[in-house]
């Protein structure tokens, strides 16, 4: 945390116009039911997600964390200089990735989980899932944007958002990935609603990712996110030739129109 504050301090000293952000793997937790224990479980999970950003964006350790350390007998050495750095050199914006919302339950007998390999949670019966079990929730992006904005009142930047899928080229080597277009279109609409209807301050949006590559989450080449198809499979077979998918041309127009082409 102190290192983050020092990095912000140095960046501002180099150029006062520099803007420094932080990174959050975001996705709001929903309570599994209307039972208060589920709401509390969701709030506790959100706190775990937001802890580091609470410090980087607000400039101090949150009371909920201090109380937990107290209960567990944890003492963290902090100097007055450390606390001063945290308070005076908070980040200028919050950047985050968004792939899915999550669900929390206070009932230990609720055990059905999503297949998502990084942020598995209670399965949401109201959402569809990708081929890798990541639940698809465009409205969840709008909810997450509002939650972060309400919590920090700092500009945001969505730096990762995309759909991992198995892409099958046709006889001409062309990938008609309408499912990816539909996914991104729905999330861009949610982002637009958060800006124009809710008033959040969003600096920008970048997808994950522009070209097929080995998935960091599963180590697979077959889990593809890109607008550009790369001829390579999980076994390392393929020419590595690249070709533009249908989504490439669609997203090119989205960028050129600054989102106006998304209806």
N, C-alpha and C positions, 0 to 999 in steps of 0.2 A: 504494500500500500504506500509506504514511504517512497519506494522507487518510482511508483507511478506519479506521485506528486512532484518528485524531483524532475522526472522527464518532462512534465508539463511546465514546470518552472523554467527549465533550460530552453525548451521550445519557445516560450514566450520571451525569454531574454534574447534569443537569436533574432526573433522577429515578432513584435507584439501582435501582428496580424495572424500568426500561426494559430491553427485550431487543432486541439488535441482531443482525441476521443478514447473510448474504452470498448471492450468487446464482451457481449453477453450472448450466451446461447439461450434465446428467449422462447417463451411459450407459456401462456397463462395456465394455471391449474384451475379446473372446475371441480366443485364438490360433486361426489358421486350421486348424492341424493340431497334432499332439503334438510336432512338431519343436521343439527348444529355441529355434531362431532365431525361430520364430513367437511363442513365449511371451515372448521378450525384446522383440519388436516390440510386442506387446500391452502389456507393462509400460511401455515408453517412451511409447506413445500415452496410456496412463492418466496418466503423469506430466505430460504436456502439459496434459491436462484438469484435473488437480488442482493445478497449480502455484500459481495465485493463492489458492486456498483453503488450500493448505499454509501460506502466509504468514499469511493472515487468521485461520486457526483455530489454528495452532501457534505463531505469534508470531516466526518467523524464516525466513529464506530457506533452502530445503533444500540439502543438500550437492550433490545431483545437478545443481542449477542453478548453484551456485558453480563446480563443476568444468567445466561446459560453458562458462561465461563465461571461465574461465581458459584453456581450450583455444582459444577464439576471440578471445582478447585483448581481452575486454570488461571495462571497469572502471566500476563504478557507485558514484558518490559517496554515501557514507552517513555520517551523523554519529552520535555516541554517543547523542544525543537521539533520533534516528530509530529506532535499534535498541531503545532503551528503550521508546518508544511502541509499537512492534510487539509487544514481549514482554508488556507490561502491559495492552494493550487489544485483546485478541483478541475475535472475534465470540462471541456467546452461543449461536448456533445456525447451522446450515447449511441454507439453502433451495436447492431445485434443481428444474429441469424434467426430465421423463423422457418420451421418446417412443419410443426404440428403443435396443437394445444395438448394439454395433459389432464388427467383426472386423478383425484386423490380421495381416499376413503379412510375414515377413522375406524372402520370395522375390519379387524384382522382376518375375518373369514372371507372377505372379498379378495380373491386372488387371481381372477382372470386378467392377464396382462396383454398389452399390445406386443407385437413382434418387433417393434422398433428396437434396434440394437444399442442405441446410445441413450435415449431418454424413454425407456419403456415405462408405461404407467397403466393404471386401470383402463380397460378397454371402454371406449365410448360407443354405445350401440347406435348412436345417431349419425355416425360418421363413416364414410367409406375409407378404405385403406389402400395404400400402394402395394405393389408386388412384394415389397419388403416389410410390410406391416406398419408403415408410417401413416397415421390417420390424417386425412385431408380436411382441413378446416380453414377456409378463407376468412370467414367471419372472425375466427380466432385471431387472425392477424390484426384486424381492426380493434378487437378487444385488447390485444397485447399492446398495440400502439397507444391506446388510451390509458392503459394501466401505467406504462412507462412515463408517459407525458404527465399524468396526474401525480405520479410519485416524485418526479425530478424537475419538471418544468424546464427541461433542456432540449435543444434540437436533437433529432434522432436521424440515424442513417441505417437503412436495411442493407446489410452487406452480403447476406446469403439468403436465398430462397429458391427452391427448385424441386423438381420431381425426378427421382431416380426410377428408371423403368428399363425394361428389356425392349430394345429397338430392333425391328426386323426389316432390313432393306428389301424392296421389291426386286423384280427381275432386272430392273435397270439400276439397281443400287441406290434407290431413292427411299428415304425414310419419311413416311407420312405420319408424323407424330402429333395427330390432332389432340390426343390426351394431354400432351405437354402444353400445347397452346391453351387448352381449356383450363388447366391448372393455373398457369401463369396469368391468364386473363382474369380469372376469378380473384386471384390475390391482388392484382393491380387495381381492380375495381374496389376491393376492400380498403386498400391503401388510399385510393382517391376519396372514398367516403370519409375516412378518418381525417383527411386534410380539409375537405370542403364542408362536411357536415358537423364534424366534431371539433375542428380547429387545432389539431395537433400540428406541431412544427416538424416537418420531415424534410431533411436536406436532399435525400436521394435514395436510389434503389438499384442494387446490382443483383443479378441472378447468380445461382450456382448451377453449372458454370457455363462458360461459353463453348467449351470443347470437351468431348468425352475423355476421361482419364480414369485411372484406377481409383475406386472409391476408398476414401480414407477410413470410412466406417466399417466396411466389410472386406476390403482388399480385393474386390472384384472389378474386372473390366466390364462385365456384362451389366452392371448397375450404372446406367448412363444418364447423365444430366444435361449434356451439351446440346448446342444448336448445330454443331459440326460432328458428324459421325466419323469415328476412327476405326479402321478395319483391323481390329485386334480382339481376341477372345481371352477367356480366363486362363487358357493353357498357353498363351503366348503366341498363338497362331494368327496369321494375318499379315497383310502387306503394309499396314500403317497408313494406307492411303486415306485421305480426308475428303468428305463430301458434305455439302450443305443439306440439312434436313428441311422439311417444310417449315418448322418453327424458326429457322434462320431468317427466312424471308418475312415471316410474320413479325418477328421481333425487330427486324431492321426498320419496318414501318412504324412500330411502336416508338422506337427511339427517335426517328425522324419527326414524328408528330408530337413528341413529348407526351405520349399516352392518349392523344385525342382519337387515335384510330381504334381504341378499345371502347366499345359501345356498351 
